[in-house]
């Protein structure tokens, strides 16, 4: 398991380091290619210029002018040059080694001598080498400064994360990161909702206990009175006892089936919607369906189980009956107390809507898109809406899509 400190102090630094080194490598390669091309171009230009000037001086002037020119050229450009006349007599050289790679020099198609020029040690190559070295020195300096600043920045952010984490699930304000602040608010909200749910459940149990206490008291009084013979054994007494037993039998199932998620309470369903959409985002991505959420805080009274079933059936209908690359919109309109789910699916005709509102029904098109459906989805949605005083509106156009609107009437 990795820590945030390790992530910031090492992994991020390694990531930035690899990017920086890759950039330096690419920059060096690019610079080397550019310099090589420029160097060869410039050497060829200088070689041609030297050849032309040598040919001119060897023909139009005497050899003393040519010798002075070559002497000056070798000192200025650090080039090794040897020149022979047409009889292969060396007239000028600044090289003690034996030369074999001579190039004949012509002036207007007349041979005037032989020239050997070695630009390997030229000042141009030295200048390019210094430039290459300077580039790398600047890169190293930039890398060192950037690394130092980055490490200090990461250490500072790591400290900020530690401070924010200390404030998580507390009522102290998270100071630095908005994601941690949002997480903190969500945790605080969920904690308060759980506490509220616990109190509602306890209140519910107390209410049931109170309801069951009354018939038990009546039965107890009758039993004591019959045992002490304060009242005579009579058919009406037995009938009253049976009625109280029936009352108890009606209350007992409420103890058995009641759980947290079945009890309605005031809650912000926008938080549930966001969590639900995030939970099943990969399912929708399997058909490349984008779920767009435009959700404002929307507080209504409903149980966790009912809101889960309501959203589950509606959203998965949008998934099952939409083709690939479509969009599903989930939005809340707080002023109108409405929750709207809009899809770009196959849509429904008016006849189909009437039939599904009257009972389980699926048309042929729906069966093609989802073979496993049983037509009970909208019946479950209807039951939830009726139980929670929610108005259900369905607007749909074939081959265009459907808009399902829930209006909460409290």
N, C-alpha and C positions, 0 to 999 in steps of 0.2 A: 504494500500500500504506500503510495507516494504522498508527500506532504506539500502544502502550498509553498512552504519555505524552500523546499528542495526544487520545486517547479520553477520558482522565480530565480533562485540563486544559481541553479545549475542548468536545468533544461532550457530555459529561455536564453541564457547566456550562450550555451552551445549552439542553439538554433541561430542566434544572431551572428555568432562567430563563423559558423559554416557559410552563412549567406555572405558575410563580409569577405571571407577568404575566397569564396567562389567569384565574387565581383572583382577582387584583386587579380585573380588568375585570368579571368576573361579580359580584364583591362590590359594586363601584360601581354596576353596573346594578341589582342587587337593592336596594341601599340607595336609589338614586334613585327607583325605582318605589315602594318603601315610603314614602319621605318625601313623594313627590308625593301619594300617596293620603291619608296622614295630614294633610298640609298642607291639601289641599282640604277634608277632613272638618272640620278645626279651624277653617278660615276660614268655612265655612258655619255652623258652630256659633256662632262669634263674631258673624257677620253677623245671624243669627236673634236672638241675644241682644240686640245693639244695636238692631235693629228693634223688638223687644218692649219694651225699656226706654224707647226714644224715644217710642213710642206711649203708653205708660203715663204718662210725665212730662208729655207734651204735653197730656194729657187731665185727669189727676188733680191735677197741680201747675201752677204758672205757668211761663211760659217761662224765667224766671231760673234755676229749678232745672234745667231741661233744658239751658240754656246751660252751667252749671257742670259738669254731668255730661259733656257732649260735650267741653268743654275738658279735663277730667281724662282722659277716654278717649283723646283724641288724643295727649296727652303720654305716657300710660302705654304705649300700643300702637303709637305712630308710624303712625297711620292718618290719611288725609286725608278729612275729613268736611265736608259742607255740608248745612244743613237749611233748608227754606223752609216757610212756613206755607201755608194753603190758598189764599192770595191770591198765592202765588209771591214773597213778600217774604222775603229771606234773613235768618234770625234768628241763624244761626251758620255760620261757615266758617273754615277754616285754609288755604284754597287760593286763590291769586290768579288761577288760570286759570278760564276759563268752563266751567261744568259743564252737560252735556246729558243725562247718564244718571241721571236721578232715578228713584227708586222710590217710588210712593205709599205712605203709611203710614196704616194703618187701625187703629182701636181699636173692637172690637165692631161692625164693619161701618161705622164712621163715619170719613170721611177727616179726618185731623188734620194733614196736611202732606206734604212731599216730602223724601226722604233720599237723599243720594249718599255712598257710602262706598268708598274705594279702599284695599284692603289690600295693594297691591303693595309698599309700603315698610314693611310692618308688622314689628315686632320678631320675630314668629314666623318669618317668612321668613329673617331674618338669623340667627336661632338655628340653623335647619336648614342654612343655608349654612356657618356655622362648624362644625357637626357634620360636614358633608360634607368640608370642608377638613381637619378633624382626622383623619378616617378615612384620607384619602390620605397625610397626613403620617406617621401611624403605620405605614401600609403601606410607605411609602418607607423608614422607619427599620428596619422588620423586614426588608425586602428587602436593605438595605445590610448589616445585621448577618449575615443568613443567607448572603449572597454571600461575605462575608469568611470566615465559618466554613467554608463549603463549599469555597472555594478552598484554604484551609489544609489541610482534611481531604484533598482530592484530591492536593495536593502530597505530603502525608505518605504516602498510600496508593501514590502513584506511586513514591516512594522505596522503600517496602516491596516493591513489585513488582520493581524493579530489583535489590534485594538477593536476592530469591527466585530471579530468573532467573539470577543469577550462580551459584547453587547447583544449578541444574538439571543433571542427569546427572553429579552428583558425589556423593560419600558424605557430604558435609556436610548437616546437617539444614536443611530449609526452614523458616523461622521464622514466617511470617505467614499464608500462604494455604493452606488445606487442599487446594484443587484443584491448586495447584502441587506440594504435597507428594505427592499421589497420582500426579501426572504424573511426578514425579521417581522415585518408587518403581517405577512401571511401566517407565520408561526404563532404570533400573538393572537391573531384573529382565530385561527384554528383552535388554539388553547381555550380562548373565551367561548367559542362555539361548543367545544366538548364539555366545558363546565356548565354552559347553559343547557346542553342536552342532558347532562347528568341530573341537573336540578329538575328539568321537565320530567325525566323518567322517574325520579324519586317522588315528585308530586303526583305523577300518574299512579304509581304504586300505592301511595297514601290514599289517593281518592278511591281506588279499587278496594283497599282495605276498609275504608270507611263505609263503602257501599255494601260490603259483605258483612260488616259488623251488625247492621240493622236486622237483617233476617236471622242471623245467628242469635241475636238477643231475643227476638220474638220466639224462636224455637226453644231457647233456654227457659224463658218464662213459662211457656206452655208445659214443658217437661217437668219443671219444678212444681207447677200448680197441679198437674195430674198426679205426680208422686205424693204430694202432700194432701191430695184430694180436696184442694180449695175450689177446684172446678170439676164438674162431673165429666166423665168420658163421653164425648159427643161427636157425631159425624162431622159437624161444622169445625170443631177443633182440629180434627185430622186433616180436613180440607185446607184449613189455614196453614198448618204445618207443611203440607205438600206444596202449597204455593210458595212459601218461603224457601223450601228446598229447591224449587224450580228457579227462583231468583238467584240463588247461590250458583246453580249449575250454569246459568247464563253469564255470570261474572267470571267464573273460573277460567274459561278459554281465553279471556282477556289477559290473564296472568301468563298463560302459556305462550301465546303468540306475540305478545308485546316485546319489542326490542328497541334499541336506540334508533335504528334507521327507519323504523315504522312510525315514529312519533313526530308529528308536525311541529315545527318551531320556526321562528323568524331567522332567516339566513340570507346571506348574499350569494345568490346562485351564479353570479358572474365568475366567482372564484372556482366553483365547481365546474362550470363550463370550460374555463381555461385549462384546468387540470385534465378534464375528460378529453378535450381536443388534443392536448399534448400527449396523453397516454396512447391514443389510437392514431397518431399522425402517420406512423409507418404503414398502418392498414390502408389509409387513404392514398399514400404514396404508391402502393402496389398498383393502383390504377392511374397514378399521376394526377390525382384529384387534390386541388388546393382548398383548404378550409380557411376562409378569411373570418376573423373574429373582430367584431366592433362592439365591445362590451363595456358598459358603464356599470358601476356598483348598482345592483338591483336587489333590494331586500323584499322578500315575500315570505309567507308562512306556508311551508310545505315540508314533508319528511324527506330525509336523504334517499330513501328507497324510491319514493314517487318521482322525485326530480331525476334520479338516475334512470328509471325506466322510461320516463317521458323523453329525455334527451337521447337515450340509447336507441329506442325504436325510431325516432324521427331522423336522427343522423344516419343510422345504418340503412334506413329506407332510401335516403339520398345517395348513399354509397352503392347499394345494390342496384338501384334503378337509374344509375348514371353511367354513361360510357366513359372512356379514358379521356384525360386532358380537360376535365370540366372543373367548375368552381362551385363550392358550397359556401354560402354566407350565413353566419350566425351573428345576430345583433340584438341588442336590448334597447327599448325605447322607454326610459324610466317614466317620463311624463304621462305616457299612455298606458303604463304598466303592461307592456307587451314584450314578448320574446318571439323573435321571428327567425325561421330557418328557411333559406331560399336555395333551391338547387337548379341545375340545368339538365335534369334527367328526362325520362321519357314522357313525363306528364300524365295526366288523367283526364278523361272526359267527364262531363257532368253526370252522365249515367253511372259511371264507375264510382264517382264520389258518393252519389246517393246510395248505391248498393253497399259500399264499405261502411257507411254510417249506419246502415240498418242491420249489419251483421257481417260475419266473416265472408270475405269475397276477394278473389283474385282473377283478373282477366288474363287472356292468352298472352298478351305482350309482357305482362309482369312475370308470368311463368317462364318465358324465354330468358329473361334476365336473371331470375333467381328461382331455381327449381325447388329449393328447400323451403320456401315460404309456405305458411299455412293460412294467411289472411287474418290472423288474430292480432296483428300488431296494432291496428287502429282501434280495435275493440279494447285493448289494454289502455291505449291512450285516452279513449273516451271515458273509460271507468275512472281513470286517475283525474281527468278534468272534472267529471261530475262530483267526485268525492272531495275535491279541493276548490270547488266553485271557480273553475277556470273555463273561460269561453274558448272553444276551438274553432278556428276558421281555416278553411282549405281553399286556396285559389290555385288552379292548375290549368295549363294549356298543353295539349298533346304535342309532343316533340319539341317543346320549349322548356318546360320545367314546372316546378310546384313551389308555392309559398305557403308554409304552415305558420300560422300565428296563434300564440297562446296569450290570452288577455286574462290577467289575474284580478278577480273580483273579490276583494276582502271586505 
